[in-house]
Amino acid sequence: MRIRKMIILACLVAAALGVKYYEHLQDPHVPLGTGPGGGISSGGIPTGNKADEKLAVRLDEYMRQQGFNGTLLVQRQGRTVISKGYGYADAHEKRLNTPDTKFIIGSITKSFIAASILQLAEQGKLHIDDNVHHYIPSFPESKGITLRNLLQHTSGLPNRRYEHGREAVNAEDHAKLVQWIGKQKLQFQPGTGWMYSDRNYMVLGYVVERVSGQHAEDYVREHMIRKAGLQHTAIGRPAQADPMLSTGYKSENGKWQVDAGLNWPWLYSCGNVYMTAGDLVRFDQALMDGTLVSTESARLMLIPSAVKNYGMSFYQTDLCEFNHGVISGWDVYNNFNLRDHTFVIVMSNAVDYLPKDFNKTVQKMVWGQDGGENL
């Protein structure tokens, strides 16, 4: 009888522990430590080059100190300096971030659209100094906005803070979406100022559709993704669950939780690509080596406008060119320097936890501007 009672008690304890474990897995809140993954990492630091090894160790230490959650990839002159995942791609499933994890790249998508426009220009199908109205008759000619203005964010179109009537727009109807954008009040005369706005690239996406006769996503798949040989890249809402796509997180009340703020229709042509770090390097290379557009068009993308150190989807600094995509649950930096053939990709599936100068610190470490001697 005593043995039987002990067995029953053991079963009850096990059941209780099982319930607690199940509740932990189902809990939408993940404790906020150093990041959703709590410092776990996967991948490694290649060896063979002393300078690369030294830099890789320093970068790895910095990532751990900041509680980084995501993937880091640094390549220099064809060598992999570091390729490593940190923390969880999905904290509830305990699926780790690895170099093969995919991240939504947000505004870095704009480089795909900018390259598509320049590709069509090379084919003689459009001219970037034409008025938008020439390609979209419903867009007001009187606004005086050119495709170049859209590419450089010098159109005067407002960002979300200053626009009106968004709640009544069906963003899946691209013709009506662009018509609504065309009705917005300009914040300045085209070419005289700079304001970063997703609406610029939404209009450009519709120009791609009007000129090519393809949906913008189909055009990017055929003429960007496939042409560049990107095997781990996709555009648009996933038709089915992708086991390699990370889950996006945000911090709320001291805990990590899944960020449910993603709205795919409003990412049209400005934030709807997801990919691996390795594929982002391959895209940068294909963009700059003449595979996707001519080297002249590639250089044009990097030339800043007269009013901002920003070209056509890329910022310019003394150290490198870069762009940044931040979206509900994901935060991605794409840095490269063509002079020393160095690419630095930082992809995180958690937002609002890294210091503001995080990417700038990484840039300085890689290009030896923080007191190190990495070049």
N, C-alpha and C positions, 0 to 999 in steps of 0.2 A: 504493500500500500504506500509506504514511504517513497519507494523508488518511482511508483506511478505518479505521485504528486510532484516529484522532482522533474520528471519528464514533461508533465503538463506545464510546470512553471517555466522550464527552459523554452518550450514551444511558444508560450506567451511573450517571453522576453524577445525571442527571435522575431516574432511577428511585429512587435512594437518597433524594433530596430528597423525592420523592413519597411514599415510605414514611414518612419522618419527618413530613411534613405530615399524612398520614392518621393516624399514631399520635397526633399532637397533638390532632386532632379527636376521637379515640376515647378519649383519656386521661381517666379519671374525675376526675382531680385538676386543678384550675385554680390556678396560682400565686397566693398570697395577697399582693396588693399593697394598694391602697387600697380594694379591693372586687373582686368577680368581674369587673366591667367596667373596672377600671383607670382610672376617671375619665372615661370616655366619656359623653356626654350627648346627648339629642335633645329636640326641642320648643323652646319659647322663652319669652321674657319680653315680654308685651304692653306697648305704650307708650301714652301719652296722659294719664296721671295721675302727677304728679311723686312724690307720696307712695308710690303703688303701685310705681313704678319703683325708688325708693330701697329699699323693703322687699324687692322681688324680687331686687335685686342682692345685698343682704346675705344673704338666704336661700340664694341660689345659691352664694355664696362659702362659707357654712357647710357646705352639702351637699358641696361639693368637698373642703373641708378634712377632713371626716369620712370621706371615701371612700364616700359614700352610694351604695347600689345599689338602685334602685327608681324610684318615681314620686312627685313632689310636686305637689300642687294646692292653691292658696289662692284663695278667692273672697271678695270683700267687697262687700256691697250690690249683688250682681248682676254685679260686674266681676271678671274673671279677673286676679289679681295675678301669678300664675306658674302655669304648667302645663308640667311638664318631666319627662322620663325621664332616668335616670342609669344607666350601666353596662348590663349584659346581662340580658335576659329569659331567654336561654339562651346560656351562654358557649360551649358546644361548637358550636352552630350559628351563633354570632356574631349572634344576633338581639337587637337593642337593646330596652331598656325605652323605652316611649313613653307618652304620656297615654292611649293605647288598650289598654295591656297590662292583663291581668286578674291579680289576686292572690287567694289564699285568705285570707279575713279572720279566720279563727279565731274567737275568742270574741266578736267583734263580731256574729257570727251570733245571739247571745243577744238582741239588740235586735229581730230579726225574730220570735223566739219570744215575747218579752215583749209585743210589739205584737199578736201573734195572740191571746194570752190576754186582753188588754184589749179587743180587738175582740169576742171571744166574750162577754165580760162585758157589753159595751154592748148586745149582742143578747139579754141576759137568759138566756144558756145556762149561765153559771156565775157564782160570786161569789168574789172573790179571798180573802176571809176564811174560806172553807169549809175544812174538813179535807180533805186530799188523799184520804183514804179514801172520801169522798163520791163521787169520780169514778173512783177506782181501788180497787175492793173488796179487792184483794190487798195493798194498801199498809196497813201497820198503823195503825189509828186511834189506838192507845195512844201513838204517838209525838207526837201533837198538832201535827203540821206542817200549816200552811195554805199555800195557793197564794202568798199574800203573802210568807211566809217563804222559799219557793223563789225567788221573783222577786228578793228582796233579799239572798239568801245568808245568811239568819239562821235557817235550818232546823236547823242542827247536824249536817247530813249531812257525812261526812268527804270530804276531797279524796283524791287518789290515794295520798298518803303514808300515810294512816291506814286505808285500806280493806283488806278481806281477801277472798280467793277470786276475784279478777278473772280469773285464768287459766282458770277453769272456765266462764266466762260466754260465751255466744254473743250478742254485742251486736246481731246482726241480728234476733234475736227480741226485740222491744221489750217484750213482756209479761214475759218471763223476766228481761230486763235490769232492768226496774223492780222486779220482785219481789226480785231480788238487792240492789238499792240499798236497798229497804225493810228488809232484814235487817241492814244495817250499824249499828254502834254509834254513837249520837249523841255528838258532841264537847262539846255543851252543850245545855241546854234551849232549845227553839225560842224565838226572840225575845230571848234574853239575850246573844247573842254574834254574831260575824260570821266566817265562813270561806268563802273563795271556792272553789266546787266545781262542776265541770261536771255532776255528778250532779243538782244542782238543776234544771238546764235540760233534762236528759234526761227527768226525770219530767214536767216541764211539756210537753215535746214529746208525751209519751204522753197527757197530759191533753187536748191539742189533738186527738189522734186519737180518743180516746174520746168527746169532746163533739161534734166536727164530723162524725165518720164518714169522714174523709179521712186518708190518710197525712200525717204532719206536713210532709213535703217537698211534697206536692201542695197542701196548704193554703197554704203559704208562696208557692208559685208562683202560685196563683190569686188570693189575697187580699192579698199583699204585693207581689211582684215585678211582676205584670201590672198591678195596680191603681195602683202608683206609676209605671208606664211605664218600668221599668228594662230597657233593651234589651240591656245588656251584663252581665247578672247571671244566675247559675245556682246551684242548690242540689243537693247530692249528688254522688256520684262521677260524673265525666264518662262518658257512654256511648261517646264516641269522642274522639280527640285534638282538643283545642281549640287552634288555632294561635296564639291570642292569650293563652293561659294561660302564665304564667311558670313557670320551673323553680325549685324551692326549693333553696338551698345552705346549707351549714354549714362552719365552719372546723374543720379537723382536722390537727394536726401542721404548722401553718403553711401549709396549702394549702386552697383551696376545693374542696369536692366536693359532688355531688348528695346532698341529705338524703333518704334512703330510709325515714324513720321514720313516714311518713304512714299512718294506719290508719283508713280511712273509716268503718267501722261504729262506732267509738268517738267519732266526731265528730257523731253523731246529735244534732241540735237544739242543739248547743253550739259547732260549729266548721266546718260543712260548706257554707258559702256562699263563692262566689268572684265577683269583680266588678272593674270599673274604678274609678278614683278619682272620675271624673265621676258614675258611678251611685251611689256612696256619698253624695256631696253631694245628689243627687236623692232618695235614700232619706231622709236626714236632714230635708230640706225637706218631703217628703210625710208624714213622721212627725209633724212639728211644726205643719204648717199645716192640719190637719184632714182631709187626704186619706185617711189610713189609719185613724186613730182620732180621737176628738174632742179638742179642745184641752185639755179637762179631763183626759182620760186621758194625753195627752202630758205635761202638767205633773206628773201623778202619777209618771210614769217618772223625772222629774228630782228629785223630793223625796227627800232622803237619809233612811235609817232612823235610829232613835234611837241606834244603836250604831256607825254608820260613815257616812262621807261618800259613800255609794253608794246610788242609788235602785233602779231596776229596769233594770239593764244599763248604767247610766251612773254614772261618778264625777263629783263636783262639786269645783271649785276656785274661787278668787276670780276667776280669769281666764275660765274657760270650763267647759263640760261636755265629757267625753271618755270614750271607751272604747278598749280595747287588745286586739288579738288577736295572740297569738304562738303559733306552731305549727311543726311540723317543716319548716323551710325558709322560713317567711314571718313577717314582723313588721310589724303594721299599727296605726297610730294614727288615730283619728277624733275630731277636735276641732271644736267649734262654740260660738259665742256668739250667742244669739238677740237680745241687746240691740243689737249692732252688725251683725247679719246677716253674720257672718264664719265661713267654714268652712275648716278646715285639715286636709288629708288627706295622710298620710305612709305610703306603702306600700313595703315592702322585701321582696325575695325572697332575703334572706340573713339569717341569725340569728347572735347572739352576737358581734357585732363593733362595735356602736354603744355609746357611753358610756351609763351608766344614766340620766343626766339629759338625754339627747338630746331627747326630746319636750318636756320642761319648758323647755329652752333655746329650742326653736322657738316654744312658746307665748309666752314672754317677748318674743321678737323681734317676733312678730306683734302682740301687744297692748301693746307699748311699755314693758315692765317691765324691760328690760335696759339702760336708759340711752338707748335710741332714742326717737324721737318719731313713732310710726307711726299713732297715732289722732288 
